[in-house]
Amino acid sequence: MTTPTTAPKRKGGYDRSRARWFRAAQPDRWNLPKASFPRLRTLLGRALTRRCPYCGGKHVYRNWFTYKEECSTCGIPFEREEGYFVGTYAVNLVAALILGIAIVIVALIFTDLSVLQTQILGVVVAIGLPILGYPFASAIWVAIDLMVDRPENTAWEEVNRPDLAHPRVVPETR
């Protein structure tokens, strides 16, 4: 026998469940091209200018490192589900690694820096690039996600799903 139970209440913060995201989704307010290349170009442009990936609205960051909870223009919550931005770390690591190695190689080839100076440059770049690049990495992560998993294809269908709209059912244990 099963008994319906409600999900536990969160202490502080906001609801990061996928159900909340789909209930808040308003695809009619999004400004996303349908075709692949124009969509990629638009999303990368928005990522590099730190705008809302869905509608292009401004002022979507609370500070240098974090998005606001939702866009003030289209109202979309940026975190689609718990742990959504974990991919940002991978994007940031790869980008910082590639750019860091390229900067050190260019410094070795085109400058007369000593080995010590090159090592200092390498350390500064290795520490500075991930910090400076984090907001861009998070925006690029959202752009990658919007290219791979197009939410406008499923948002309206998901809003009415019974498992998202109703409390979950947990089997009784004896």
N, C-alpha and C positions, 0 to 999 in steps of 0.2 A: 504494500500500500504506500502511496506517496502523499505527501502533504505539501501544499504550496507554501513557500516561504519567500520572504523578501530578501533582497541582497543586503548585506550589512551596510550600515551607514558609514560614510567616510568621515573621518575627523579632520576638518580643515581641508583646504584645497578645493578643487572642483572635480566634478564627475568626468573621468577620462575614459568612460566605457565607449565601446564602439556603438552601442545603442544610442547614447546621447549624441554622438557625432552624426549618425544618420537622421535622428529626429531634427537636429539643427540644420542639416544640409538644405540649402536652397539653390538647386542648380540653375534656376531661372535668373539668379543674380550673378552667376559666374560669367566671366568673359574669357573663355578658353577656346582657342581654335580647334576644330575637329581634325584637320589633316596633321600628319605626323611632323613634318619639318617645320611648318609655321608654329605648331604647338611647342616644339622643342625650342625654337628661337625665342618665342614669347616667354616661356618659362625660365630659360636661362637669363634673358634680359631682366626679368623681374627678380630673379635670384641675385644678380649682380648689383641691382639698384635697391635691394632690400625692400621690395614691395610685396603685397599679398599675392601669393601664387595663383589664387583662384580668380580674383577680380582686378588685380593691379592697384588696389588701394594703397595709400601711403600710411606711414606711422604704425607699422605692425609689430615693432619691437619695443619691449618694455625698457630694455637697456641694451648694451652692445651684444650681450650673449643670449638673451631669451626673447622669444616671441611673446606677445600678449596672449591672453587666453583665447581671444577670438578677434577677428577682423572687425574694425569699427565701420567699414563700408558694407561688407556683405554678411557679416555675422557668423562666419564659419569658424568653428573651433579648429585650431591648427593641429592639435594632437588627435589623430584619428582613433587611436586606441592606446592603452597602456604600453609604454616602452616604444612608442612610435619613432622617437628621435634617436634610437640606438644606432641606426645606420649613419647618422651624422658623424659619429666618431670614426667610422671606416672611411668615409669620404674625406674627412679632415686629415686623417693620418696619411692616406695615399697622396692627396694633393700636396700636403706639407713635405712629404718625403721626396716626391718628384721635383717640386720647385726648389727645395733645399739642396738636393744633389746638383740640379742644374745651375744654381747660383754659385755653389762652391767650384764646380768644374769651370764655369765662365771666369771666376776669379783666378783660378789656377792658370788658365790659358792666357787670359788677356791682361793680367796685372802682374806686377813684380812684388807681390806680397810674400813675406817670409812664411815658413811653415807654421810658426806660432800664430801669426796674424790670420792665416787661412783657417787654422783650428778655432781661433776665437770667432771668426766670421761664421764658421760652421755651427758652433754652439749657439750663437745669437740667433741665427736663422732657424735652428732646430727648436729653440724655445719660442721665438717670436711668431713664426708663421702659423703654428696651430692656434695661438691666442688671437692673432689678428684675423685669421681665416675662419674661425668658428661660425660666425653668423652667416657667412657665405656658404659654408659647408652645410649648415642646416637648411638653408634655402635651396641649395642644389639637391639635397636629399629629398625635399618635398617635390622638386621638379622631376627627379627620377621617378618618384612614386606616382606622380600624376601622369607620367608617360607610360609606365608599366601597368598600373592598376587605375584605370580611368573611372573615377567615382561617379561621374555623371551618367554612366551606363547602368549603374545599380542603385543610386541613391534613392530614387522614388520607390523602387521595388523593396528596398531594405526597410524603409520607414514603416511599412505596413506588415512586416514579418511578425508573426505571433511571438516567436521566441525573443524578439527584441522589445516588444511592447509590453509583455506581461512578466510578472515575477517568475523566476526560474523555479522549477520543481526539483526538490531534493529528495531522494529515496530515504525512507525511514530506516534507521538502524536499530537493531534490537540487542 
